[in-house]
Amino acid sequence: MIDPVDLTARLIACPSITPADGGAQDVIEQALRSIGFEVHRFLHGSAPDGPVPNLFATRGSGGPHLAFAGHSDVVPPGAGWTGNPFEPIIRGDLLYGRGAVDMKGAVAAFIAAASGVPQDSGTISLIITGDEEGPATHGTVALMDWMAERNIRPDMILVGEPTSNKRLGDTIKIGRRGSVNMWIDVPGTQGHVAYPQLADNPITRLVSALDVITRDVLDEGTDWFQPSNLEVTDITVGNPATNVIPSAASARLNIRFNDRHRGDDLVDRVRAHLVRYAPAATLGAKISGEAFLTAPGQLSELVASAIHSETGLEAELSTSGGTSDARFLSALSPTVEFGLVNATMHKLDEAVAIVDLQILTRIYARVLTSVRSERKPTEQ
């Protein structure tokens, strides 16, 4: 058996600030090879967003094929830590270090769980990227392409993001909202404020457009998702003069949307409003990910049952929160997310309860055992 606390500590000691690896995937590879996994690694992309380290590991044969997805990269630690964020330390009942919760602890727990499961337990794989905390352009998507070239397609995917809110096991994510950022640039004609008839104020056009755009009710929500919301995140003019009508104005907005929409459709919806008030404006957009939902079923039931057996909790099925690489993986197979308590993720003095690492390992082991029991008699 691999000790999840020790493995988490060894991973924390790797300064894997996205997209740097810092030796984290070396540690993962060594642990996986020691318990019978075949490990494949490759770099993808180039500066400034790369190269990104990616790892795919597999063990066993037959179905069902359960894949665990996670990331070895972390966000920058920032200043103000009590100690060195990359020197793991146990104080009391907590293990401190950047990545303890998000999400080196879950990666370690799954590997530890796999170490205690017989090697004839069907197919287990790990999909580990080094840029989930970054642009996410050279990581999971590249891994999915690598898998497609080899006809590898899991039957179900468990993502180890820290989904628990107050207690380990209280929340499973079965979907996520999509996200699209948009940039609006409105040209105008510069002029003196005393002679507005000789100018064209881009601010007036922009504000009029934004008023309609922000009042547009996108939907009322669904059974599993809250209403989609649009938020203006920046307005820029850059005009230092008080007596000059500026020549340009710009704005930025973000929409977090549920599965009633597609990103491209929302961009078209905003553009339709924009052209009414600023026909010369330009609209740029980047879709970070589409909304997805894995309807309650076999996978969420397996995870919820394992949680209940170890904690006594009835996990809530949720689609709240931001985005994760599950937005990509859900195109392959039914995908749910479950991991540690998220209270300290991305914060100073990030820490995980040692007992939570141990319980999470047992939960993951129960999931693996339950998946094995789903195999057909001919596959045993």
N, C-alpha and C positions, 0 to 999 in steps of 0.2 A: 504493500500500500504506500502510495505517495502521500506525504503530509501536506495538506493544503496551506497550512500556515507558513511552513518553511518555504514552499514553492512561491507563495505570494510575496514573501519577504525577498526572495531572490529576484523576482521580477521587478519589485519596487526599486531594487538597487540598480536597475538598468535605466539610465536617463533617456528614455525613449520619447522625447518631446517631438510630436508629429512634425515632419515625417521621418525623423531620425529613429533608428532602431535601438541604439545603445546596448546591443547584445541581448535584448529581450527575446527575440525569436531563436537565438542560440539556446537559451535556457529552455524554451518551450520544446524545441526539437530534441534536445537531450532527454527531457522528461518523457516525451512521447515515444522515442525510439526504445527507451528502457522498458516500455510496457507493450511492445510489439507493433507499434504504428509505423507505417511507411510514410515518410515525410518528403514533401516537395516544396522547394522554395524558389522564388524568383523576384527580381526587381522590376519595377515598371515605372515608366515616366521619367522626366528629367526636371531640372531646376526651372522655376522656383518651387513647384509643388511636389517634386520628386528628387531622386528616385525613391519609390515606396517599396518597402519590404513586404512580401506577401507569403503566406504559408498555407499549404493544404496538406492535411494528414488523414490517413485512412487505415482502418483495421477491420478485418473480417470480410464476410461475403454474405450474399443473400439479402433478403428483405425482412422487415422494413429497414430502410436506410435512414438513420437519424443523424443529422448534421448539427453540430454546435458551431455557432458563429460568434466571433468576438474580435476585439482589437487589442493590440499590444502597445499602441501609442497613447500618449497622455497630453493634456493641455499644459502649457507653461505653468510652473508652480507659483510664480509671483513672489513678491517680497513680504516678509513678516511672519514666516514660519517659526515655530518654537525651536525646531531643529533643522537639519538638512533634509529637504523633502525626498532625497534619493538615498537616504540612510535609514532603512526601516528600523523602527524601534517600538518595543512593546512597553506601554505605560498602563498599568492597571490591567483592564480586560480588553484593551484596544491595541491594534497594530496600526501605526501611523506611517504615512508615506504617500507621495503622489501616485495615484492609480490604485490605491488599496480598494476603493469601491468601484471606480470607473476606469477600467474594469478588469484589472489584473487579478483581483480576488476571485471573480467568477471564472476566469480562464483557468486559474489554479484549481478551483473546486471541481470543475468538470474533468480536468486531467486526473485529479485524485479519485474522482468517482469512477472513471474508466479503468483506473489501475486495480480496482477491487471487483470488477465485473469480468466473468470468464471471457476469453478471447473468441469463443464460438458464439457470441451473443449477437449475431447478425452483423450488419455493417454500421460502423461508427466513423464519422469523419469530423474534422475540425477545419473551419474556414476562418483564418486569422489574418487580418490586415493591419497595416501600419499607418493608415491615414483616415481613420474614421473621424478623428477629431479635427481633421484638416478639410481640404476641399472635397475629399472623397471622390476624386476623379481617377486615381490610379490604384485603388485598393480593391474593394469588394467587387466593383464592376469588372475589373481586370481578372479577378479570381473567377468570376462567373463565366467570362469568356474562355479562360483556361479550362474550366470544367466542361463547358459545352464542346470544346474541341476534342475532348476525351469521352464524350457521352456520359458524363457523370451528372446525375440528377437525384438528389435526396428525395425521400418520400415525405419528410417533414424536417423542419428547421427550428431549432431553439436558439434564440439570441440571448446572450448573457448580460444584457444591459441592466443597470440597477433600477428595477421597476418598483421595488417595495418602498412604501412611503413612511410608515411609522414603525412597522414590525416586519421582519423578514417573512415573506409569504402572504402579505395582505393584498398584493396586486399583481396581476398578470396582464401584460399588454397584448391585445389581440388585433390591434390595428394602430395606425398613426395617421394624423392629418398630413396632407400635402403642403408644400410651401413654394411660393413663387415670389421673387423680388422683381420690382419694376422700377425703371428710371425714366422720368419724364423731363424733357428739355423743351422749353417754349421760347422761341425767338421773338423779339420785338423790335421796335425802332426807337433808338435813344432820342431823347429830346428834353427841353426845358419844361419843368412842372407847370410854368405859367402859360405854356402854349401846348396843351395836351392834344389839340387838333393836328399838330405837326408830328406827333409821335404815336407809337403803338405800345401801350404798357403791357408787357408780358405777365406781370404779376396779376393784373386784373383777370386776364385769361386763365392763368393757372389756378387762381383761387376759385374762380367760377367753376372750372372743371372739377377741382377737388371737392367742392361742396356737393356736387351731384354724385361723384364717384363714392364718397364716404357715406352718403345717405342711401346708396343702393343696397337693399337687403338681399344678400346672396341666397340665403335659405333659412329655414327655421330649425335646422338640426335634423338628426335621424334617430333611430332607436339606439344606435351605438356611438354617435358623434354629436358633439355640441355644434351650434351654428357656426358656419364659416365666418371669419372676421378679417376685415381689411383695416390696416393701420398705416397712416402716413408716418414715416420714420425720419424724414428730413425735408426741409425746404431751404433752398439756397438761392440768394440773389447776388451777394457780394458787392453791394453798391455803397460806397463810403459817403457819397454826396447826398445832401438833403434836398437839393433843388434839381435833381436829374432823374428823369424817367429812365430806368435801366434798359439795356438792350437784350437781356436774357434772364430767364428764371428757370429753376429746375426743382424737382422734387423726387423723393424716393418713397416707395411704399412696399408693404409686404402683405400677402394674403395667406393665411393658414386655412386650408379648405378641407372639407370632408369628402366622402366618396360619392357625393352627388355631382362633383365637378371634375374636370380635367384642367390641368394647368393652362394649356393652349386656349381653351375656351374662355378662361377668366381673363387672359391677356386680351383676347378679342373684345370681351365685354368692356374692359376699361378703355380700350382704344375707341370703341364706339361712342362713349361718353366724351372722351377727350376731343375728338374731331369736331364736335358740336361747338366748342368754345375756343379751341386752339387748333384750327385745321393745319397749321404749319408745324405743329409740335412733332417731335419724334418720341417714340416709346421703345425702350429696350427692356428685355425681360430675361430672367434666368430661373428655370424651374429646378428647384433643389430636389424635389421628389414628388411623386403622385401619392395621393391618399390610398391606403389599402386596408382591407378588413379580412381577417381570417375568421369566418363565422365559427361560433362555438361548436366544437366537435371532438374528434378523437384526440388530437394533440393537446388542446387546452384541458380536456378532461384528464388526460394522463398527468399533466403537470399539476393540476388542481388536486388530484387524488394524492399525489406524492407529497404535496405541501401539507395537506390535511393530516396525512399519516405521521408526519414529523413534527408538526406544530399545532395541530388541532384547529387551524384557521380555515375559514371558507374564503378563498381568494376572490377578490373582486376582479371581474373582467373589464378592462378599461382601454380606451383609445386616447387618453389624455397625454399631455406633454409635447415635447418637440419631436424632432425627426431622429431616425437612426438608420443604420444600414439595412434594417428590415424592410425599408422602402424599396430596396433593390431585390433582396432575396425573396420577397413575397411573390415575385414573378416566376420563381422556380417551383415553389412548393408551399403548402400550408406553413405559416410562420408565426410563432408567438415569441414574446420576450419575457424573460423572468430572471431576476438576479437580486442583488443585495439592496439594503436600505440606502436610499439616495440622498440622505440628509447632508452629507459632507462632500458630495461630488463637486469637483471644480473649485472647492473652497480651500482656504488656508487650513493646515493641519488636518487634511483628509485622513479619515481613519475608519477601520472596519472592526467590528466586534469579533474577537477570536471565535466565540461560540457560534456566531453567524456563519463564518467560513466552514465550520464543522457541520452545521446543520444543512447549509446549502450543498455541501458535498453529498450528504446522505439523501437529500431531495433529488439531486441529479442522478445518483445511483439508482434510486427507485424508478425514475423515469426510464433509465436504460434497461432496467430489469423488466419493467412493464412493456416496453417496446419489444423486448425479446419474446415475451409471452404472446405478442400479437402475431408472431410468425406462424405460417401454415405448417402442419405436421410434416410435409414433404421437405420443408426448409430446415428442420431441426437437425 
